[in-house]
Amino acid sequence: MRFESPWAFLILLAIPLSLFLRERFAGRRGSLRFSSTQHARQLALSWRQRLAWVPQALRILALAALVTALARPQEGKEQVRDIGKGVAIEMVVDRSGSMGAQMKFGDQRVSRLDVVKKVFEEFVTGKGGGLPGRPNDLVGMVTFARYSDTVCPLTLAHGALSEFLKGVQVATRPQEDGTAIGDAIALAAARLKTAEETLSRQTGKDQKDFEIKSKIIVLLTDGQNNAGRRAPEEAAALAKEWGIKVYTIGVGGEEGLVQQDGIFGQFLMRMGEGVDKETLKGVAESTGGAFYMAEDADGLRKVCREIDRLERSEIESLRYLDYRELFVPVACLALALMLFEIGLTCTVFRKIP
């Protein structure tokens, strides 16, 4: 708490001065003459006499409260507002049939898609895996097999991502299976193009209040483009035109070979055609991004750390104090004390003359 006008407390010095002057220069009080006060002195003091000081004390307290109100007490609460030049991220995840191949995740072997989902969640939330998280960034998710779909729109509410991820499964029907990398990149780029509009709609503020430092696509796939209307190079050109960088990550074995467990032990099995490194590298470099390979979960986390290092938000903290005026209840207290003092002096402590 603070006082806006602390100099007002100087008025309190007038209270003891006024009491002193009153006692020093006040006129003689009315009196009656008695032949002797000996017997009167032997009488006990009444409760009225014992409490004769109360009205004057109430008046002093009322004056002190008025002075305090005049000093304008204020309660201040520090507010911290983070002003960010954030990053808008679209995670583009392959869910074609080959993503069902097993991959090492800690001491377990789970599907490539499950590994990607787990590491993606760590990348966004920072829970586990040694990743710091992206709390100030817009994050969305596009999945693709033969067709591309927006699974999670760009959002600041990252807690919803876990629920969206649960619904992402490997494509099992032949009419769904395929790898439409170009279409997926184009869809993600279109979503990022309107990122400021999305952020404005979610926060209720004007688009001019936001500055997105960077827009990026993180593509994770274990195959080659073999479906869709657009070629990866065509989609990359579109992303470049809109100022969007594409980071591409090849997941699993480079030649499409994965280690599987059988009744006679472990063996290598071909799953898909393998990662098209040349195409993915070309897409990334043409947009200012980079290409990586990730053989397992640890390798994927390492790649995410590198991307996290390259694409960080700029956060500036603005601190200010929000004050609330408290003089009204103090002034009301002073008024109540004065009314109480007046009531006592006019009734119980009334003097004649």
Helices and strands as residue ranges (DSSP letters): E 2-3, G 6-13, H 14-25, H 38-42, H 47-50, H 54-70, E 73-85, E 87-94, G 97-100, E 102-105, E 108-111, H 112-125, E 138-144, E 148-155, G 158-160, H 161-166, H 181-193, H 195-203, G 207-209, E 214-221, H 232-241, E 244-251, E 257-262, E 265-270, H 277-286, E 291-294, H 297-310, E 314-325, H 327-346
